[in-house]
Amino acid sequence: MRGLTHRAVDRAAGLPVGSTSYYARTRAALLELTIGRIVVLDQAAPASSGSLAEFIAGYAFEAITKGRTRMLARYEFALEATRRPELRAVYDEGGLQIRRHAAAVLEAAGSTDPSRHARIVVDWMEGTIFGALAGTGSLAPPGLAELVASAREILAGIGVG
């Protein structure tokens, strides 16, 4: 987290020194913009023409594989938000956006309690992704087939799918 500076962003983006500070004058503003960008990337849906379980599993699989760096950054921000109250609201709003979207998808799929079911599904996804990236599950991360089977079980448990 300490390495996320205006100068480091300029360097990584191949921009002239000082470019990032034009958009984010303070470090807090830089962190807020970064959280916002992570949320946008988290909401980009992977391509899926299959079932809801396949969609959910595809999202988790993408997060574990191609999205690994983004997800690890998100976990860093989650911890940073526990130490910086000014980031807490920004971080929480991003998470609420994702949960609202999940609730809408589950409602369309026939959920009888979309908000509660969204919490269950999103918490399963977050726990699975965290375990595969930073927990003991990183020793043998789940493959797509295992994730699809687990997502089917979660959806069956809440009476959807």
C-alpha positions in Angstrom: 0.0 0.0 0.0 2.9 2.3 0.7 4.1 1.9 -2.8 0.9 3.4 -4.3 2.0 6.9 -4.8 1.4 9.6 -7.4 4.9 9.1 -8.8 4.5 5.3 -8.9 1.2 5.6 -10.8 2.8 8.1 -13.3 5.7 5.7 -13.8 3.5 2.6 -14.3 1.2 4.4 -16.7 4.1 5.9 -18.7 2.9 9.4 -17.9 5.0 12.5 -17.2 5.7 13.1 -13.5 2.9 15.0 -11.9 0.1 13.8 -14.2 -1.6 11.7 -11.6 -1.6 14.6 -9.1 -3.7 16.6 -11.6 -6.6 14.2 -11.0 -5.9 13.3 -7.4 -4.4 16.1 -5.5 -3.9 14.2 -2.2 -2.9 10.6 -1.3 -6.4 10.1 0.1 -7.9 11.2 -3.3 -5.5 8.8 -5.1 -6.6 5.9 -2.9 -10.3 6.8 -3.4 -9.8 6.9 -7.2 -8.1 3.5 -7.1 -10.8 1.9 -5.1 -13.4 3.3 -7.6 -11.4 1.8 -10.5 -11.2 -1.6 -8.7 -15.0 -1.5 -8.3 -15.5 -0.8 -12.0 -13.2 -3.7 -12.9 -15.0 -6.0 -10.4 -18.3 -5.2 -12.1 -17.1 -6.1 -15.5 -18.9 -9.3 -16.2 -17.0 -12.2 -17.7 -18.6 -13.5 -21.0 -21.0 -16.4 -20.2 -23.9 -17.8 -22.2 -24.5 -20.6 -19.7 -26.4 -20.9 -16.5 -26.2 -18.6 -13.5 -23.9 -21.1 -11.7 -21.6 -21.0 -14.7 -21.6 -17.2 -14.7 -20.8 -17.0 -10.9 -18.1 -19.7 -11.3 -16.7 -17.9 -14.3 -16.5 -14.6 -12.3 -14.7 -16.4 -9.4 -12.4 -18.2 -11.8 -11.5 -15.0 -13.6 -10.8 -13.3 -10.2 -8.5 -16.2 -9.2 -6.6 -16.3 -12.5 -6.5 -13.2 -14.8 -7.9 -10.9 -12.0 -5.4 -12.1 -9.4 -3.5 -8.7 -9.1 -6.8 -6.7 -8.9 -8.2 -8.9 -6.2 -5.1 -8.8 -4.1 -5.2 -5.0 -4.4 -8.8 -5.1 -3.3 -7.9 -7.1 -0.2 -5.1 -4.6 0.6 -7.7 -1.8 0.3 -10.1 -3.7 2.6 -7.4 -3.8 5.3 -6.4 -0.2 4.7 -10.1 0.9 5.1 -10.0 -0.6 8.6 -7.2 1.8 9.4 -8.5 4.9 7.5 -12.0 5.9 8.2 -12.1 8.2 5.2 -11.7 5.2 2.9 -14.3 3.1 4.7 -17.3 4.8 3.1 -15.7 4.6 -0.4 -14.8 1.0 0.0 -18.2 0.0 1.5 -20.1 1.8 -1.3 -18.2 -0.3 -3.9 -19.1 -3.5 -2.1 -22.7 -2.4 -1.8 -22.9 -1.8 -5.5 -21.8 -5.3 -6.2 -24.3 -6.7 -3.6 -27.1 -4.7 -5.1 -26.3 -6.0 -8.6 -26.1 -9.6 -7.2 -29.5 -9.1 -5.6 -31.0 -7.9 -8.8 -29.6 -10.9 -10.7 -30.9 -13.4 -8.0 -34.3 -11.7 -8.0 -34.6 -12.2 -11.7 -33.6 -15.8 -11.2 -36.4 -16.3 -8.8 -34.9 -15.6 -5.4 -37.5 -15.2 -2.6 -35.1 -13.1 -0.5 -32.7 -11.4 -3.0 -30.8 -9.3 -0.5 -30.1 -12.1 1.9 -29.3 -14.5 -0.9 -27.0 -12.0 -2.5 -25.1 -11.8 0.8 -24.7 -15.6 0.8 -23.6 -15.8 -2.8 -21.2 -12.8 -2.6 -19.8 -14.0 0.7 -19.2 -17.5 -0.8 -17.5 -15.9 -3.8 -15.3 -13.6 -1.7 -14.3 -16.4 0.7 -13.5 -18.7 -2.2 -11.5 -16.1 -4.0 -9.6 -15.0 -0.9 -8.9 -18.6 0.1 -7.5 -19.3 -3.4 -5.3 -16.2 -3.5 -4.2 -15.6 0.0 -5.3 -18.6 2.1 -4.3 -22.2 2.3 -6.4 -22.8 -0.8 -3.7 -21.1 -2.8 -1.8 -24.4 -2.6 -4.4 -25.9 -4.9 -6.8 -23.3 -6.2 -10.2 -24.6 -7.4 -10.6 -25.1 -11.1 -13.6 -23.9 -13.2 -15.4 -27.2 -12.9 -15.1 -27.3 -9.1 -16.3 -23.7 -8.9 -19.3 -24.5 -11.2 -20.2 -27.5 -8.9 -19.9 -25.3 -5.8 -22.0 -22.5 -7.3 -24.7 -25.0 -8.2 -24.8 -26.2 -4.7 -24.9 -22.7 -3.3 -27.8 -21.7 -5.6 -29.7 -25.0 -4.9 -29.3 -24.2 -1.2 -31.0 -20.9 -1.6 -33.6 -22.3 -3.9 -32.4 -20.7 -7.1 -31.2 -22.4 -10.3 
